[in-house]
Amino acid sequence: MEKVVTFKNNVGLNLSGAVHEPGIYDTALIYCHGFPSSGDGKSAKRIGETFAKKGYLVLRFSFSGTPPSEGRLEKNY
């Protein structure tokens, strides 16, 4: 199951992501994408789905400046 989430970073910008939640889990993973990709790409979704099927809770999100999160990419460098 994939659930869309939004949370604020340390400067108040909204970061968008998704949580892949298996029925039962005791371990969680956070997927951090590379630049200039995002946590919303095909590979990120596939990784989230794959690990959720193996029993892990997975949070994947897009850093600020990478859609669909708020901010400007230039501020990340």
Rosetta silent file (secondary structure, phi, psi, omega in degrees, C-alpha in Angstrom):
SEQUENCE: MEKVVTFKNNVGLNLSGAVHEPGIYDTALIYCHGFPSSGDGKSAKRIGETFAKKGYLVLRFSFSGTPPSEGRLEKNY
SCORE:     score description
SCORE:     0.000 S_00000001
   1 L     0.000  134.358  179.393    0.000    0.000    0.000 S_00000001
   2 E  -114.302  128.939 -179.695    1.314    3.455   -0.929 S_00000001
   3 E  -122.897  127.117  178.673    0.212    6.549    0.976 S_00000001
   4 E   -73.374  135.530  179.590    1.100   10.094   -0.147 S_00000001
   5 E  -131.768  155.371  174.387    2.644   12.217    2.637 S_00000001
   6 E  -137.816  136.467  176.506    3.753   15.826    3.038 S_00000001
   7 E  -148.195  163.331 -176.429    5.946   17.246    5.787 S_00000001
   8 E   -94.645  144.199  175.085    7.981   20.391    6.410 S_00000001
   9 L   -89.041 -171.465 -174.199   11.765   20.636    6.269 S_00000001
  10 L   -69.282  -12.497  177.085   13.924   22.745    8.604 S_00000001
  11 L  -112.657   13.582  173.519   13.122   25.989    6.721 S_00000001
  12 L    86.891    7.457  177.513    9.369   25.387    6.488 S_00000001
  13 L   -82.618  144.802  177.820    9.131   24.127    2.891 S_00000001
  14 E   -79.076  126.028  174.573    6.727   21.290    2.131 S_00000001
  15 E  -105.090  135.127 -179.206    8.417   18.064    1.076 S_00000001
  16 E  -104.366  146.160  179.274    6.316   15.495   -0.773 S_00000001
  17 E  -163.877 -166.205  179.105    6.735   11.785   -0.552 S_00000001
  18 E  -146.360  150.277  174.936    5.120    8.418   -0.137 S_00000001
  19 E  -116.412  127.826  173.689    5.078    5.679    2.456 S_00000001
  20 E  -101.752  115.022 -173.725    4.935    2.042    1.377 S_00000001
  21 L  -118.387  114.582  174.425    3.479    0.136    4.294 S_00000001
  22 L   -75.356  169.749 -179.535    3.342   -3.635    4.419 S_00000001
  23 L   -59.754  -46.593 -179.356    0.770   -5.322    6.617 S_00000001
  24 L  -130.376  134.869  179.082    3.279   -6.190    9.346 S_00000001
  25 L  -154.545  156.554  173.097    6.736   -4.662    9.791 S_00000001
  26 L  -135.208    4.754  179.584    9.391   -3.998   12.412 S_00000001
  27 L  -136.173  140.729  179.182   11.978   -2.208   10.259 S_00000001
  28 E  -122.073  148.032  176.755   11.760    1.021    8.279 S_00000001
  29 E  -123.313  147.250  172.991   13.850    2.364    5.403 S_00000001
  30 E  -116.479  122.963  179.476   14.202    5.905    4.075 S_00000001
  31 E   -93.046  120.269  177.890   14.930    6.192    0.363 S_00000001
  32 E  -110.961  117.563 -176.520   17.065    9.246   -0.519 S_00000001
  33 L   -79.287  164.260  174.309   17.249    9.954   -4.231 S_00000001
  34 L   -86.978  177.537  178.584   20.206   11.357   -6.148 S_00000001
  35 L  -108.618  139.802    9.953   20.265   14.665   -7.985 S_00000001
  36 L   -98.232   21.171  179.518   18.660   15.788  -10.219 S_00000001
  37 L   -71.479 -172.663  179.352   16.142   12.920   -9.921 S_00000001
  38 L  -138.712  171.852  176.613   13.305   12.815   -7.391 S_00000001
  39 L   -79.749    4.341 -176.918   11.681   10.434   -4.966 S_00000001
  40 L  -107.176    4.890 -177.328    8.719   10.273   -7.340 S_00000001
  41 L   -78.766  171.877 -178.185   10.470    8.516  -10.243 S_00000001
  42 H   -60.555  -43.694 -178.702    9.930    5.000  -11.564 S_00000001
  43 H   -64.190  -43.935 -179.926   13.042    3.604   -9.860 S_00000001
  44 H   -61.615  -43.616  178.997   12.126    5.125   -6.487 S_00000001
  45 H   -63.557  -42.858 -179.544    8.599    3.717   -6.688 S_00000001
  46 H   -63.216  -42.028  178.118    9.906    0.295   -7.704 S_00000001
  47 H   -62.899  -44.682  178.169   12.385    0.258   -4.799 S_00000001
  48 H   -59.983  -45.586  179.912    9.644    1.251   -2.343 S_00000001
  49 H   -64.645  -42.840 -178.131    7.295   -1.432   -3.633 S_00000001
  50 H   -62.289  -47.535 -179.101    9.996   -4.109   -3.655 S_00000001
  51 H   -71.108  -32.088  176.214   11.095   -3.525   -0.061 S_00000001
  52 H   -63.701  -39.158  177.412    7.496   -3.229    1.166 S_00000001
  53 H   -64.132  -25.629  178.215    6.808   -6.680   -0.310 S_00000001
  54 L   -88.009    1.919  174.476    9.773   -7.932    1.736 S_00000001
  55 L   100.237   12.745  178.881    8.198   -6.558    4.942 S_00000001
  56 L  -101.128  140.689  166.787    9.860   -3.133    5.305 S_00000001
  57 E   -78.229  131.358 -177.135    8.086    0.168    5.848 S_00000001
  58 E  -125.947  126.066  170.695    9.586    2.535    3.239 S_00000001
  59 E  -105.803  124.590  171.581    9.515    6.332    3.187 S_00000001
  60 E  -124.300  139.781 -178.036   10.596    7.921   -0.087 S_00000001
  61 E  -148.749  165.303  177.319   10.456   11.657   -0.601 S_00000001
  62 L  -101.887  128.388  176.144   11.712   14.422   -2.862 S_00000001
  63 L   -61.778  161.675  177.563   14.256   16.855   -1.457 S_00000001
  64 L   -58.497  140.847 -179.106   13.435   20.560   -1.674 S_00000001
  65 L    88.257   -4.047  174.873   13.803   21.871   -5.193 S_00000001
  66 L  -118.937  119.427 -175.996   12.890   18.559   -6.810 S_00000001
  67 L   -55.465  143.315    8.414    9.255   18.229   -7.871 S_00000001
  68 L   -92.761   11.630  178.850    6.787   17.727   -6.379 S_00000001
  69 L   -74.322  159.416  179.354    8.445   19.215   -3.257 S_00000001
  70 L   -78.549  164.653  174.190    8.710   22.983   -2.753 S_00000001
  71 L   108.304  176.532  179.829   11.853   25.051   -3.135 S_00000001
  72 L  -114.252  133.347 -177.408   14.529   25.791   -5.691 S_00000001
  73 H   -59.171  -35.491 -177.939   17.150   23.238   -6.642 S_00000001
  74 H   -59.613  -26.401 -178.644   19.872   25.912   -6.730 S_00000001
  75 H   -74.016  -14.393 -177.523   19.448   26.362   -2.956 S_00000001
  76 H   -84.712  -10.564 -176.319   20.540   22.740   -2.355 S_00000001
  77 L  -107.331    0.000    0.000   24.098   23.251   -3.632 S_00000001
